Amino acid sequence: MSFRDHLRIPVGPGELHAERFGFGDHPLVLLHGFGTSTFLWRHVAPALPLGQVTAWAIDLLGHGESDRPAEGEFGIAAQAIVVEQAMTALRIGRATVVGVDLGAAVALRLAATRPARVHGLVLISPPAVGKGRGDDLAELGRLAATHLFEATRGMLGAAAWLGPLLAKSVASADAMPAKLVTRYAAPFVGDDGVRHLQALANAVSDDDMEDLDLGKVTARTLVLRGELDAWCAPGDATRLATAIRSAELRTVATAGRLVPEDAPAALAALLAEWAPAMRAAEPFRENPKTSG
């Protein structure tokens, strides 16, 4: 019997693609990072205790198999609104929200602006306090200077551009072979795809995080970084964990920025440990007429 379903979720600007794993009482919302998609969770989600949790891996708007509305906004604040809309459509009142780099920024923004919707928060390789654009996106800008022309002219689309970034995001080059890079770059094949990838990168701004009041985060929070993460510095992770009330900081050995790629079993075990601890939280109730 399969506990994995693919579905489309209607939100304001279009539809999001999501994958559902399990049938448990506790919802987990899994958010990928820049340059990846729900594919990032392919080894983690099936390893969760699916009788206790239901995991929803969501492609952020404009990413993966989600829609790319012409008038859509793809910044952190806009993505947080869309994720909450998706939770409402899925009848998820409150959830443990797990995000990787860009997904971590979206999750943190949601937890700070809509704390009643998030009672557990796991921030993997998050940007520094007050930042939306991590060093990975700065690196992407430098790579564009040498690889963007190659990407737009080549059959592999963004693979030539994303490849160096993805390779630096794992603990060793063997963990990101060319075939895997091609899979992650598949949504951005061709000229239009590469231009869209560049638009997604340009949409990520520090402005969405600079004025965020971390004191409003009420969720039990875990800040998690890979020991070999080239983007999330130990000091930045420590400062973020200190800025959030009662947050805990942990490190995953032999993992880079993409912890779900480098250490899926360890991450699944950690999430299984965290999620049941939140099952007793009060259900979320809100008058739909006043929902923002």
C-alpha positions in Angstrom: 0.0 0.0 0.0 1.4 3.4 -1.0 1.3 6.3 1.4 2.5 8.8 -1.2 0.2 11.0 -3.3 0.8 13.8 -5.7 -1.7 16.7 -5.7 -2.3 20.2 -6.9 -3.2 22.9 -4.3 -5.1 26.0 -5.3 -3.6 29.2 -3.9 -4.2 32.9 -4.8 -1.8 33.2 -7.8 -2.2 29.6 -9.1 -1.6 26.1 -8.0 1.2 24.5 -6.0 2.5 20.9 -6.5 2.8 18.8 -3.4 3.5 15.3 -2.4 1.8 13.7 0.6 3.4 11.0 2.7 1.6 9.1 5.5 -1.6 9.4 7.4 -0.8 10.4 10.9 -2.2 13.0 13.1 0.7 15.4 13.2 1.3 17.4 10.0 4.8 18.3 8.8 5.2 20.8 6.0 8.5 20.3 4.2 9.9 23.3 2.2 12.9 22.9 -0.2 15.5 25.5 -0.9 16.7 27.4 -3.9 17.5 25.4 -6.9 15.8 22.3 -5.6 12.2 21.0 -5.2 10.1 18.4 -3.5 12.5 15.9 -5.0 14.9 16.9 -2.2 12.7 15.1 0.3 12.5 11.8 -1.6 14.6 9.9 1.0 13.5 11.7 4.1 9.7 11.7 3.9 9.3 7.9 3.4 11.6 7.3 6.4 9.3 9.2 8.8 6.9 7.4 11.1 4.1 7.7 8.6 1.5 6.2 11.0 2.1 9.2 13.3 2.8 12.0 10.9 1.6 13.2 7.6 4.3 14.9 5.6 3.5 17.5 2.9 6.5 18.3 0.6 5.5 21.4 -1.2 7.1 23.0 -4.3 7.3 26.7 -3.6 5.5 29.0 -6.2 7.5 29.1 -9.4 9.7 26.1 -8.4 9.6 22.5 -9.3 6.1 21.5 -10.7 4.3 24.5 -9.2 2.8 27.2 -11.4 4.7 30.1 -12.7 2.1 32.8 -12.9 3.1 35.8 -15.1 2.2 38.2 -12.4 3.3 36.0 -9.5 5.6 37.2 -6.7 8.4 34.8 -5.7 10.0 36.6 -2.8 10.2 35.3 0.8 7.2 37.2 2.1 5.0 36.2 -0.9 6.0 32.6 -0.5 5.1 32.6 3.2 1.6 33.8 2.4 1.2 31.2 -0.3 2.4 28.4 2.0 -0.2 29.5 4.6 -2.9 29.5 1.9 -1.8 25.9 1.0 -2.1 24.9 4.6 -5.6 26.3 4.7 -6.6 24.5 1.5 -5.2 21.2 3.0 -7.1 21.8 6.2 -3.9 22.0 8.2 -4.5 24.3 11.2 -1.0 24.1 12.8 2.0 22.2 11.7 5.7 21.6 12.2 7.3 23.5 9.3 10.7 22.4 8.1 12.7 24.4 5.6 16.1 24.3 3.9 18.0 27.6 3.2 15.4 29.6 1.2 12.7 27.3 2.6 14.0 28.0 6.0 13.6 31.8 5.5 10.0 31.2 4.3 9.3 29.0 7.3 10.8 31.6 9.7 8.8 34.4 8.1 5.6 32.4 8.5 6.4 31.5 12.1 7.0 35.2 13.0 4.1 36.7 11.1 1.5 33.9 11.7 2.7 32.2 14.9 -0.7 30.5 15.5 -0.1 28.4 12.4 3.4 27.0 13.4 4.0 25.1 16.6 7.2 23.4 15.5 9.9 25.0 13.4 13.1 23.3 11.9 15.4 25.7 10.1 18.1 23.8 8.1 21.0 25.9 6.7 19.1 29.2 7.2 20.3 32.6 6.1 21.8 34.8 8.8 19.7 37.0 11.1 18.0 39.7 9.1 19.1 38.2 5.7 17.0 36.7 3.0 19.8 36.2 0.4 22.3 33.7 1.7 25.9 33.4 0.5 24.6 30.6 -1.9 22.7 33.2 -3.9 25.7 35.5 -4.0 27.7 32.6 -5.4 24.9 32.0 -7.9 25.3 35.6 -9.1 29.1 35.0 -9.6 28.4 31.8 -11.5 26.0 33.6 -13.8 28.8 35.6 -15.2 30.6 32.5 -16.5 27.8 30.0 -17.0 24.6 31.9 -17.9 25.4 32.1 -21.6 26.3 28.4 -21.6 23.1 27.6 -19.8 20.9 29.5 -22.2 22.5 28.0 -25.3 22.9 24.4 -24.0 20.5 21.5 -24.1 20.7 21.0 -20.4 19.3 24.4 -19.6 20.3 25.5 -16.1 22.3 22.5 -15.3 25.5 24.2 -16.3 24.7 27.1 -14.0 23.2 25.2 -11.1 25.7 22.4 -11.1 28.6 24.2 -9.3 26.2 25.6 -6.7 24.6 22.2 -6.0 28.0 20.5 -6.0 29.2 22.9 -3.3 26.0 22.3 -1.3 26.8 18.7 -0.4 29.6 17.1 1.6 31.4 15.6 -1.3 31.3 15.8 -5.1 30.2 12.2 -5.3 26.9 13.1 -3.6 25.9 15.4 -6.5 26.7 13.5 -9.8 25.8 15.1 -13.1 22.7 12.9 -13.4 21.3 14.4 -10.1 22.2 17.9 -11.2 20.2 17.3 -14.3 17.2 16.1 -12.3 17.2 19.2 -10.1 17.7 21.5 -13.2 14.9 19.7 -15.2 12.2 22.4 -14.4 14.5 25.0 -16.0 15.3 23.5 -19.3 15.6 25.9 -22.2 15.9 29.7 -22.5 12.6 30.4 -20.7 13.5 28.1 -17.9 16.9 29.7 -17.3 15.3 33.2 -17.4 12.8 32.0 -14.9 15.5 30.7 -12.6 17.2 34.0 -12.7 13.9 35.7 -11.9 13.5 33.5 -8.9 17.0 34.4 -7.7 16.4 38.1 -8.2 13.1 37.9 -6.2 14.8 36.8 -3.0 15.6 40.0 -1.0 16.9 40.9 2.4 14.0 43.3 2.7 11.6 40.5 3.6 13.7 39.6 6.6 15.3 42.8 7.9 12.3 44.0 9.9 11.2 40.5 11.0 10.5 40.4 14.8 11.9 37.1 15.9 10.5 37.7 19.3 7.1 36.8 17.9 8.2 33.2 17.1 6.4 31.1 19.6 7.1 27.7 18.0 9.5 25.2 19.5 12.5 25.8 17.2 15.5 23.8 16.0 18.3 25.5 14.0 20.2 22.8 12.1 23.3 23.0 10.0 25.5 20.5 8.3 29.0 20.4 9.8 30.4 20.9 6.3 28.0 23.6 5.2 29.8 26.1 3.0 26.9 28.7 3.2 25.6 28.7 6.8 28.5 29.8 9.0 28.5 28.4 12.6 28.4 31.9 14.0 25.4 32.8 12.0 23.5 29.7 13.1 24.4 30.4 16.7 23.2 34.0 16.5 19.9 32.9 14.9 19.3 30.2 17.6 20.0 32.8 20.3 17.6 35.4 18.7 14.7 33.0 18.8 13.2 32.2 22.2 14.2 28.8 23.5 15.6 27.7 20.2 18.0 24.7 20.1 21.1 24.5 17.8 22.3 21.2 16.4 24.9 20.1 13.9 24.7 17.1 11.5 28.1 15.5 11.0 29.4 15.0 7.4 26.6 17.0 5.8 26.6 20.2 3.8 23.8 22.7 3.0 21.6 20.0 1.6 21.2 17.9 4.7 18.3 15.9 3.1 20.8 14.8 0.4 23.8 14.1 2.6 22.1 12.6 5.7 18.5 11.7 5.0 18.3 8.9 7.6 19.7 11.1 10.3 17.4 13.9 9.4 14.3 11.6 9.3 15.2 10.3 12.7 15.6 13.8 14.1 12.2 15.0 12.7 10.5 11.8 14.0 11.9 12.8 17.4 10.6 16.4 17.2 7.2 15.9 15.6 5.5 13.7 18.2 6.6 16.2 20.9 4.2 18.7 19.3 1.2 16.5 18.9 -0.5 17.8 22.0 -0.6 21.4 20.9 -4.0 23.1 20.9 -5.7 23.1 17.5 -5.7 26.3 15.5 -9.1 28.1 15.2 -9.7 31.3 13.3 -12.7 33.1 11.9 -12.3 32.8 8.1 -13.7 36.3 7.6 -10.7 37.7 9.5 -8.1 35.5 8.1 -5.2 37.3 6.4 
